[in-house]
Amino acid sequence: TNNADVIDLGAGVDTVTMSDATADTVGSFTLGASGDIFKFSIATFDAEDANGSAVSTAATTIFQSQNKAATTAIATTVDVLVFTDSIASATAMENELDDLDFTAGHSFTDNDDLLVLWHDGTDAHLSIVDILITTNAIDDSGNTVTEIVTLSGLTDLSTINAANITFIT
């Protein structure tokens, strides 16, 4: 719906389709190859890979794990950037992005959207960050974070699998 929803998935493999920009909360989400599945509508969420191209509905979702305070370049094939360390807030997560570069040859431009999965030590969050860039880096200011979903109680993101997040039209 277009209202904020609270969903508890419970046992078994569940599929949740997100088709609006209202932040929802999901409990009992299981990561891993045989875990739960989120399907995100790219028609609603202008999601792009780190090459600045729209994420593909046909391709396997590509994740890049990132420790905070690291300066690893974001690969051009990445669909979702995953911070594995606890980050206190969306503002702190955006500040971590400010320290990252893109690999040479990326096609990001100002106001492109990057999907970021992160956790605050209590819950995980999938956010879209509308970024401003400077050459091969994310600008230090002017980026806007919009939370898409809170994964209640999920803090270990190390077992994220390409099957857990897919994109639909």
Disulfide bonds with the S-S distance in Angstrom:
none
